[in-house]
Structures are given as structure tokens and as C-alpha cells.
Amino acid sequence: MRVIGKNILLLKIEKEPQKVNGLIIPESIHATQKQYRVISVGADVKEVKVHDVIAVSQYGGYEVVHENVPYSVVKEEDILAIFPS
């Protein structure tokens, strides 16, 4: 799949559930940001490259499903941070 313009195609990085004293803490309690791996970038994207790990706000982007895999598409300005590789 290829994106156009200033759009970025992302795949969510799944984390292991956190445990405290043997209890599993739901992600919904502590997740205010999501981390994603960049899969594809549009031609007008300047700051982000394929394979970067980025943070996007909880409500940023659009969900799309391609071949039963859920992806997110966000605009470059919706990115909060780029994590070092």
C-alpha cells in the first residue's frame, strides 16, 4: 500500500501487558499516546522516514484495514515525537 501527499502509513507496535503484583494493568488506564512503526510515507513528507518509531496522540489518524492487517494513516503534523532507533 502506498500513501500520497503528507500522509504516513503506520503499523501499531503492540506492547506486552504490564503487571503489578501479578495483576494485569489494562492499556486503557495508562495509554495516552500510541507508538507506531512507519511503513510508508507520502512524497511531501519531510521529517519522517520508513522504519522510524513515532508517537501519535490517542485520537490521531484514520484506521484502514488491508489484507486483514489494521493500519493507521496520519498527517505529518499529527506526529508528536520520533523515537531514536
ZANU-566990 format. One record per residue: x, y, z of N, C-alpha, C in turn; residue in one letter. Coordinates in pm, whole numbers, padded with zeros to 5 digits, always signed. Layout:
! ZANU-566990
XYZXYZXYZA;...
END
This chain:
! ZANU-566990
+00085-00116+00000+00000+00000+00000+00091+00124+00000M;+00049+00226-00070+00127+00349-00085+00038+00466-00046R;+00095+00562+00027+00020+00682+00064+00069+00801-00018V;-00012+00906-00024+00022+01021-00107+00027+01148-00021I;+00086+01253-00077+00090+01383-00011+00169+01382+00118G;+00112+01441+00223+00177+01447+00354+00128+01337+00448K;+00075+01230+00392+00024+01121+00473+00132+01017+00502N;+00114+00948+00615+00209+00847+00660+00131+00722+00700I;+00174+00606+00652+00111+00478+00685+00186+00416+00801L;+00111+00377+00906+00170+00328+01030+00116+00192+01068L;+00200+00115+01138+00160-00012+01196+00183-00001+01346L;+00079-00028+01426+00089-00013+01571+00187-00115+01629K;+00270-00067+01722+00361-00155+01793+00287-00207+01915I;+00267-00337+01920+00196-00398+02032+00293-00420+02147E;+00253-00379+02267+00335-00397+02386+00279-00511+02470K;+00368-00572+02545+00325-00674+02640+00244-00607+02751E;+00139-00672+02801+00062-00612+02910+00149-00594+03035P;+00132-00481+03102+00206-00456+03225+00141-00530+03341Q;+00226-00580+03432+00175-00648+03551+00230-00578+03675K;+00143-00562+03774+00181-00508+03904+00129-00604+04010V;+00220-00661+04087+00183-00759+04190+00096-00870+04133N;+00128-00913+04011+00055-01023+03949-00073-00984+03879G;-00114-00858+03889-00236-00810+03823-00199-00746+03690L;-00275-00776+03586-00253-00715+03455-00321-00579+03453I;-00242-00476+03420-00295-00339+03412-00343-00314+03269I;-00471-00283+03248-00521-00258+03113-00452-00139+03048P;-00427-00150+02920-00362-00042+02845-00443+00086+02851E;-00575+00075+02859-00660+00193+02859-00637+00284+02979S;-00581+00231+03087-00557+00312+03206-00438+00405+03188I;-00334+00358+03120-00213+00438+03111-00174+00480+02970H;-00255+00452+02872-00217+00485+02734-00281+00616+02691A;-00199+00720+02682-00248+00845+02625-00182+00871+02491T;-00083+00792+02459-00020+00802+02328-00003+00661+02273Q;+00010+00652+02145+00031+00524+02078+00165+00530+02007K;+00235+00417+02003+00360+00410+01930+00339+00326+01804Q;+00395+00374+01694+00379+00309+01565+00512+00301+01492Y;+00522+00204+01402+00635+00194+01310+00588+00248+01176R;+00669+00333+01114+00635+00392+00984+00656+00287+00875V;+00552+00263+00796+00556+00163+00688+00578+00230+00553I;+00513+00345+00532+00523+00415+00404+00500+00563+00428S;+00567+00649+00349+00547+00793+00360+00512+00851+00223V;+00430+00956+00225+00396+01025+00102+00512+01110+00052G;+00504+01153-00071+00612+01227-00135+00641+01362-00068A;+00543+01422-00002+00561+01554+00058+00604+01550+00204D;+00629+01432+00260+00669+01419+00400+00818+01452+00412V;+00853+01539+00507+00991+01587+00521+01066+01525+00639K;+01000+01510+00755+01068+01476+00880+01076+01326+00911E;+00992+01245+00853+00980+01105+00894+01025+01013+00781V;+01091+00902+00821+01137+00803+00723+01073+00668+00754K;+01072+00580+00655+01025+00444+00675+01110+00378+00783V;+01047+00300+00869+01105+00226+00982+01124+00312+01107H;+01097+00444+01103+01101+00525+01225+00993+00477+01320D;+01017+00495+01450+00915+00470+01552+00869+00606+01600V;+00737+00627+01597+00683+00758+01628+00570+00748+01731I;+00538+00860+01793+00425+00871+01884+00319+00959+01820A;+00196+00915+01831+00081+00988+01776-00020+01002+01889V;-00090+01114+01896-00189+01132+02002-00297+01024+01994S;-00364+01006+02103-00462+00898+02114-00569+00903+02004Q;-00607+01022+01962-00714+01034+01864-00664+01072+01725Y;-00534+01062+01700-00479+01100+01571-00496+00991+01467G;-00523+01031+01344-00522+00941+01230-00652+00871+01200G;-00645+00790+01095-00758+00712+01047-00717+00566+01041Y;-00808+00477+01076-00780+00334+01070-00819+00281+00932E;-00731+00199+00874-00761+00129+00750-00718-00016+00767V;-00787-00107+00698-00752-00249+00702-00716-00292+00562V;-00599-00354+00549-00553-00405+00420-00504-00547+00442H;-00562-00643+00372-00530-00785+00385-00538-00829+00532E;-00645-00788+00601-00675-00822+00740-00573-00770+00841N;-00494-00671+00802-00398-00607+00893-00444-00463+00916V;-00464-00423+01044-00506-00285+01070-00388-00188+01065P;-00403-00083+00990-00302+00023+00978-00366+00156+01020Y;-00284+00254+01047-00331+00390+01070-00266+00480+00966S;-00339+00581+00923-00287+00682+00832-00299+00816+00904V;-00186+00886+00917-00185+01016+00982-00117+01118+00892V;-00144+01243+00918-00073+01352+00850+00055+01382+00928K;+00154+01433+00860+00283+01460+00923+00268+01551+01046E;+00180+01648+01040+00164+01741+01152+00098+01678+01275E;+00041+01557+01262-00020+01487+01377+00080+01408+01459D;+00206+01404+01418+00308+01328+01490+00358+01409+01608I;+00363+01345+01725+00409+01412+01848+00559+01399+01867L;+00617+01282+01834+00759+01259+01859+00811+01148+01769A;+00941+01153+01742+01011+01046+01671+01113+00990+01770I;+01106+00859+01796+01196+00796+01891+01326+00755+01823F;+01439+00763+01895+01565+00721+01835+01564+00572+01802P;+01630+00536+01695+01632+00395+01652+01727+00315+01736S;
END
